[in-house]
Amino acid sequence: MQLTGAEIVIECLKEQGVDTVFGYPGGAILNVYDELYKHSDEITHILTSHEQGAAHAADGYARATGKVGVCFATSGPGATNLVTGIATAYMDSIPVVAITCNVGVALLGKDSFQEIDIAGITMPITKHNYIVKDVNDLADTIRKAFVIAQTGRPGPVLIDIPKDVTANKTEYVPEKITPVQPSEDICREDLDHALAMIRESRKPYIFVGGGAVLSGASKELYEFVKKVDAPVTDSLMGKGAFPGTDDLYTGMLGMHGTKTSNYGVSECDLLIVLGARFSDRVTGNAKKFASHAKILQFDVDAAEMNKNVLIDEGVIGDLKVVLSQINKELEQQDHADWIAKIRDYKEKYPLTYHPEGLTGPYVVEEIYRQTEGKAIIVTEVGQNQMWAAQFYKYTEPRTLLTSGGLGTMGYGLGASLGAKMGHPDKVVVNVAGDGCFRMNMNEIATAVRHNIPIIQVVVNNHVLGMVRQWQDLFYGQRYSATVLNDAVDFVKLAEAMGAAGFRATSREEFQEIFAKALQLGKPVVIDCQIDSDEKVWPMVAPGAAISEAFDEHDLNNK
């Protein structure tokens, strides 16, 4: 049957099972939006307040559901406004397909109104991108984009379509889509080496990264941990892949990881790394990282082997497949003495915070108590992000959504909208600092417009908390451009956009307000007033080894 390019876009999205699209219309993409209007009973469109919000929402939808997130934008500034969101997805390996439309083919390269080379701009931050100049290529290109976004190490793909291509017609043949399956082709020799290293180890430690979440390997990971009989730490992106309530779990690793994890990894004789990329925030001084250990790395991306840290052995393949094969062959290990030592560390170095007053850690723990650990927690970036990682116990994958690699302030609110659209039955809470909330707080209007009942918690210390913490500790308390002590009233702002707004200044007030927010069934903003000098502990100083982690007690006893 003969269809226009715009009709093909919508039909191909339906082929892929897309039920929600986030975007913002404009002249170049009008044909696609006109067709979308005709299919509004099949595909829900969420009109965000800004294109960056649409990209983050598509990202949050993908992280929460495991499906591909989709966003739309028009040419020029509409397309460039997606860039930060695309880069965020790229750094964290999130499958997103961004569809932009451009000026007509004849106008390309002529500095036409609202023309931009968005394919050129996004080349370094996408797995692949396309500009489709012939309508005959459109359907196949869209199908390829979805396959690429999901295959191997996931990531974003951009498709740019000139406006005349969306109007031109061609023959469209529907195609039944086969779900992408991971390759089961794993090098036998690498598996044998891995098994030998695990069997020889007396003090193994397991480090879980975001790849364990992306591959859906939680079941296999749990079996592997129990067979190896080893303590478990994780990266920010790996949270929830292994239950944070399990006795073998020791907390996050790295700059703001627990002392237990940092000391344990520094003393182990084998570090088993599962789907993690050795971020500088994890390793600290890379030359001193896990210096007593052999390193065994499992990863789907061969480019991650020996990139940041030299390893001893690696197994390349989808983590779910690799762990399934290892579990079949590995005998039950016993490391009782080593685990006893790590448990002693856990008792000696628990995460703590000030016992009085409203604080960031208290807010997160209270959210955990009231949601019984079953919410989807989304964060912004900075102190709020670290507290959410430290004090909420994640027992399932895809329940912490956060910008790990790019560290994007303003990510969380858009992402929480996507998460709630993907899981309308779950409580979705975005934990933000006041600096981050200011970045994209206009998306509260989106939540109200579409009646998306997210809970926005602003941990408001009237400063850029993490930057100020560095200024306090390493820059002689010179608080350059980090004080936000102005007259902005987040409660009035929330109410002005149609949401419910509350302010909490004590623990009792927050308990009562959050309980009410859970029952309201509408977008809620809670402004939590905390002290400007509140800090994230423990901490590893820049350039130091993770074994040199220190906290407030260490600082006061120097």
Order of alpha helices (4+ residues) and beta strands (2+ residues): beta-alpha-beta-alpha-beta-alpha-beta-alpha-alpha-beta-alpha-beta-alpha-beta-alpha-beta-alpha-beta-alpha-alpha-beta-beta-alpha-beta-alpha-beta-beta-alpha-alpha-alpha-beta-alpha-beta-alpha-beta-alpha-alpha-beta-alpha-alpha-beta-alpha-beta-alpha
